């Protein structure tokens, strides 16, 4: 029973790590896309930005759901989302 709970916790932690990795990656995509477009004027650079802007809000929601009642975890997610919003704008 204890081993089953440990396995579930490890899987949940792995899922959260993947969600964080994707969120950070997409936030970087937003910044790099904007930079590429501003430097070149080539709208092809905006494709990753468009994708990230669509997917990122869902990822923040998944992270909040996974954090549950962990107030510190939710606060970290909120700060990361706010920073990504600054990058988007």
LUMVEX-672271 format. One record per atom (N, C-alpha, C, O): residue in one letter; y, x, z negated. Coordinates in steps of 0.05 Angstrom, whole numbers, plus 5000, padded with zeros to 4 digits. Atoms other than C-alpha are relative to their C-alpha. Layout:
<pts>
AYXZ/...
</pts>
This chain:
<pts>
X497650165000/X500050005000/X502550175000/X504450135016/X497749825002/X504950554981/X500350165026/X502550205036/X500049854975/X503050945044/X501249825023/X502749915039/X499050194980/X504450325087/X503049974998/X504449975018/X497150025004/X511350255057/X501450265009/X503650245021/X498849744991/X512750995069/X500150025030/X502050125042/X500150004971/X510650925141/X502149825012/X503549895031/X497950194991/X515150315150/X502850124996/X504550105014/X497449875005/X520950695119/X500650225020/X502850255029/X499749794981/X519851285164/X500649895028/X502350005042/X499550124973/X519650845226/X502849885001/X504249915021/X497350125001/X525950485204/X502150235002/X504150205016/X498249774999/X529451155192/X500150125028/X502350205037/X500149894973/X527251405260/X501649825019/X503049925036/X498550194983/X529950775293/X503050034996/X504550015015/X497249975005/X536550865258/X501150265011/X503450265022/X499249754989/X536951585279/X500449985031/X502350085042/X499850054971/X535751375352/X502549845005/X504049905024/X497650174996/X541150835346/X502550164996/X504450135012/X497649825004/X546151345318/X500350195023/X502550235033/X499849814978/X544451845372/X501149865025/X502749985039/X499050144977/X545551325426/X503049934997/X504549965016/X497250075004/X552051095396/X501950245003/X503950225017/X498449754997/X554751805391/X500150095029/X502150175039/X500149924972/X552451955461/X501849835018/X503249935035/X498350184984/X555851335490/X503050044994/X504650025012/X497249945006/X562251495452/X501050255014/X503250265024/X499349764984/X562152185484/X500349935029/X502150035043/X499850084972/X560951865552/X502749875006/X503949925027/X497450134997/X567151445542/X502250215003/X503850205021/X497949795000/X571452055527/X499850175026/X501850235039/X500449834977/X568452485583/X500649855026/X501749975045/X499450154976/X569051925634/X503049975004/X504050015026/X497150024998/X576351815618/X501250275009/X503050285026/X499049734993/X577652565622/X499550065029/X501350165043/X500749944972/X574052635688/X501749845019/X502649955039/X498450164983/X577752055718/X502950095000/X504250115022/X497249925001/X584552295694/X500450275015/X502550315027/X499849744987/X583252995721/X499749985030/X501050135046/X500650004971/X580652785789/X501049755014/X501449755038/X499350254988/X582752065801/X497649865013/X497949655026/X502450114987/X575551935824/X498849784981/X498049844959/X500950225016/X573351245799/X497050024994/X496049874977/X502849975006/X566051465800/X499650104971/X497550054959/X500149915028/X567551795733/X500049774980/X499249804957/X499850235018/X568751105703/X497449854996/X497249684978/X502650155002/X561550855713/X498850044972/X498049844960/X501149975027/X558951165648/X501749864978/X500649764959/X498250135018/X565050895612/X499549704999/X499349584977/X500550294998/X563750185636/X497349934986/X497249744972/X502650055013/X556450235614/X500250024970/X499249854956/X499849955029/X558150515546/X501649784986/X500949694964/X498450225012/X563449985533/X498449754997/X499049594978/X501750245002/X558249445545/X497950034979/X497349844964/X502349965017/X552649755504/X500850084971/X499350024952/X499349905027/X556350065445/X500449794979/X499449824957/X499750205021/X558349425408/X497349904989/X497049854965/X502750085008/X551049205407/X498750214982/X497350144962/X501249785016/X548949885379/X501250004972/X499850044953/X498850015027/X554049835322/X498849774984/X498349804961/X501250235014/X551249145305/X497250064991/X496549984969/X502749925009/X544149415304/X500050184976/X498450164958/X499849815022/X546249975258/X500849854974/X499849914953/X499250155024/X549749485211/X497749834989/X497349824965/X502350165008/X543649035210/X498050184985/X496950114965/X501949825012/X539249635194/X501050104972/X499550164954/X498949915026/X544049855138/X499749794978/X499749854955/X500450225020/X543249175105/X502249994980/X504549974986/X498150025022/X546549165037/X501050274991/X502150294969/X499149735007/X547949915036/X503050025008/X503750085031/X497150014995/X555549875029/X501050275012/X502850275029/X499149744990/X556450625041/X499250045029/X500750155045/X500949984972/X552250595104/X501649835019/X502349925041/X498450184983/X556150005131/X502850125003/X504050115025/X497449874998/X562650375115/X500050235020/X501950275035/X500349784981/X560250985155/X499949895029/X501250005047/X500250124973/X558550535214/X502749905008/X503649935031/X497350114994/X565350195210/X501950235008/X503550205026/X498349774993/X568850875210/X499350115027/X501150185043/X500949894974/X564751125269/X500949815022/X501849905044/X499150194980/X566250485307/X503050015005/X503950005027/X497149984998/X573650535292/X500850255016/X502650255033/X499449764985/X573651255318/X499349975029/X500750075047/X500750034972/X570051055381/X502049815014/X502549845038/X498050184989/X575150495391/X502550165007/X503850115028/X497749834995/X580651025387/X499550165026/X501450195042/X500749844975/X577051435441/X500249815024/X501249905045/X500050184977/X576350815485/X502949945009/X503449915033/X497350084993/X583750655482/X501750235006/X504150215012/
</pts>
